[in-house]
Amino acid sequence: MAAGPDSRASVPRRRVPVASENLPATQAVEVRRSARRSRTVSAYREGDRTVVLIPARMSVAEEKRWVALMLDKLAAQESRQVLGDDALTARAAELSTRYLDARAVPVSVRWVTNQNTRWGSCTPTEGTIRLSHRLQGMPEYVVDYVLLHELAHLLIADHGREFWALLDSYPRTERARGYLEGVVAAARLPHVPGPRAESGHDREPVQ
C-alpha cells in the first residue's frame, strides 16, 4: 500500500459522503481515479480526509469494496503504534464516559501475553482489565470494542440481554465482532487463499 499521493495524472476526483467505521466523524474519504493506474490501489491521510487512489475504469461496486479495505489497512497500520498501559487506561476511561455514563471505572488496564484463547478479560472484584497482545496492530475500533466489552463486564458479569444492551450505543460493535470472527476463522485454515480476480483491477493492493 502506497503511503503518499499518486504523482501521475489523475482523472476527476470525488468525495465520498458516507461515514466510515474506520474514520473519525469529522473525516471524509476522497476517491481519486487515475487514468494511468491499471492494477494498484493505494491510500493515505491528507489533513482531515483520507485519499484513496484507484484505477479510472474500476466499477462503483469495486470502488466501494476497495475503499473499505484500504481504510481497514490504514487503521491497522496506525494502530501498530501501540498504546502503553497508561494510555490504554486513559482510553478505557474515555470509552466508559462516552458509552457507559462513566459507570465502569477500572483500577488498571494492561496488555498481557498469556491470553491466546480470548481477546480480553477482567476481574470485577479487583477492577482490572487485561487485553491480549494479539490485538496490537488491529484497527483502533476493534481494540475499542474489546475494551468496551471488558468495561461492560465490570458492571455485568454475564453475557445476557442486559450486558449486550450496554454495548448498543457503540456503533461499531457488529463490525468489530465480524473482524475478530474473521481473524479466528482465518487462523483455523491451513491456507488463506487470495481474492479471486474477477476483473483486471480486482487484486490485492500493493503493500
TASUL-V256730 format. One record per residue. N is the residue number from 1. RES is the residue in three letters. BURIAL is # if it has 24 or more other ideal C-beta (glycine too) atoms within 12 Angstrom, else .. D_CENTER is the distance of its C-alpha to the mean C-alpha in whole Angstrom. Layout:
BEGIN
N:RES:BURIAL:D_CENTER
N:RES:BURIAL:D_CENTER
END
This chain:
BEGIN
1:MET:#:16
2:ALA:#:19
3:ALA:.:18
4:GLY:.:21
5:PRO:.:22
6:ASP:#:24
7:SER:.:28
8:ARG:.:30
9:ALA:.:31
10:SER:.:29
11:VAL:.:29
12:PRO:.:29
13:ARG:#:25
14:ARG:.:24
15:ARG:.:21
16:VAL:#:18
17:PRO:.:19
18:VAL:.:16
19:ALA:.:14
20:SER:#:10
21:GLU:#:7
22:ASN:#:5
23:LEU:#:9
24:PRO:.:11
25:ALA:.:14
26:THR:.:17
27:GLN:#:15
28:ALA:#:16
29:VAL:#:15
30:GLU:#:19
31:VAL:#:19
32:ARG:#:22
33:ARG:#:24
34:SER:#:27
35:ALA:.:30
36:ARG:.:30
37:ARG:#:27
38:SER:.:27
39:ARG:.:25
40:THR:#:22
41:VAL:#:19
42:SER:#:17
43:ALA:#:15
44:TYR:#:15
45:ARG:#:15
46:GLU:.:19
47:GLY:.:19
48:ASP:.:18
49:ARG:#:16
50:THR:#:14
51:VAL:#:17
52:VAL:#:17
53:LEU:#:20
54:ILE:#:21
55:PRO:#:24
56:ALA:#:27
57:ARG:.:28
58:MET:#:24
59:SER:.:24
60:VAL:.:23
61:ALA:.:21
62:GLU:#:20
63:GLU:#:19
64:LYS:.:16
65:ARG:#:15
66:TRP:#:15
67:VAL:#:13
68:ALA:#:10
69:LEU:#:10
70:MET:#:11
71:LEU:#:8
72:ASP:#:5
73:LYS:#:8
74:LEU:#:9
75:ALA:#:6
76:ALA:#:6
77:GLN:.:10
78:GLU:#:10
79:SER:.:9
80:ARG:.:12
81:GLN:.:14
82:VAL:.:14
83:LEU:#:15
84:GLY:.:19
85:ASP:.:20
86:ASP:.:21
87:ALA:.:18
88:LEU:#:16
89:THR:#:19
90:ALA:.:19
91:ARG:#:16
92:ALA:#:17
93:ALA:#:20
94:GLU:.:18
95:LEU:#:16
96:SER:#:19
97:THR:.:21
98:ARG:.:18
99:TYR:#:18
100:LEU:#:21
101:ASP:.:24
102:ALA:.:24
103:ARG:.:25
104:ALA:#:23
105:VAL:.:24
106:PRO:#:24
107:VAL:.:26
108:SER:#:24
109:VAL:#:20
110:ARG:#:20
111:TRP:#:18
112:VAL:#:20
113:THR:.:21
114:ASN:.:23
115:GLN:.:21
116:ASN:.:20
117:THR:.:20
118:ARG:.:18
119:TRP:#:15
120:GLY:#:17
121:SER:#:20
122:CYS:#:22
123:THR:.:26
124:PRO:.:27
125:THR:.:31
126:GLU:.:29
127:GLY:.:26
128:THR:#:24
129:ILE:#:21
130:ARG:#:20
131:LEU:#:16
132:SER:#:16
133:HIS:.:16
134:ARG:#:14
135:LEU:#:11
136:GLN:#:11
137:GLY:.:10
138:MET:#:6
139:PRO:#:3
140:GLU:#:5
141:TYR:#:5
142:VAL:#:5
143:VAL:#:8
144:ASP:#:9
145:TYR:#:10
146:VAL:#:12
147:LEU:#:13
148:LEU:#:14
149:HIS:#:16
150:GLU:#:18
151:LEU:#:19
152:ALA:#:20
153:HIS:#:22
154:LEU:#:24
155:LEU:#:25
156:ILE:.:26
157:ALA:.:26
158:ASP:.:26
159:HIS:.:23
160:GLY:.:26
161:ARG:.:25
162:GLU:.:26
163:PHE:.:23
164:TRP:.:20
165:ALA:.:22
166:LEU:#:21
167:LEU:#:17
168:ASP:.:18
169:SER:.:17
170:TYR:#:14
171:PRO:.:12
172:ARG:#:9
173:THR:#:11
174:GLU:.:12
175:ARG:#:8
176:ALA:#:7
177:ARG:.:11
178:GLY:.:11
179:TYR:#:8
180:LEU:#:10
181:GLU:.:13
182:GLY:.:13
183:VAL:#:12
184:VAL:.:16
185:ALA:.:17
186:ALA:.:17
187:ALA:.:18
188:ARG:.:21
189:LEU:.:22
190:PRO:.:25
191:HIS:.:23
192:VAL:.:20
193:PRO:.:22
194:GLY:.:20
195:PRO:.:20
196:ARG:.:24
197:ALA:.:25
198:GLU:.:26
199:SER:.:27
200:GLY:.:27
201:HIS:#:24
202:ASP:#:22
203:ARG:#:21
204:GLU:.:18
205:PRO:#:18
206:VAL:.:19
207:GLN:.:18
END
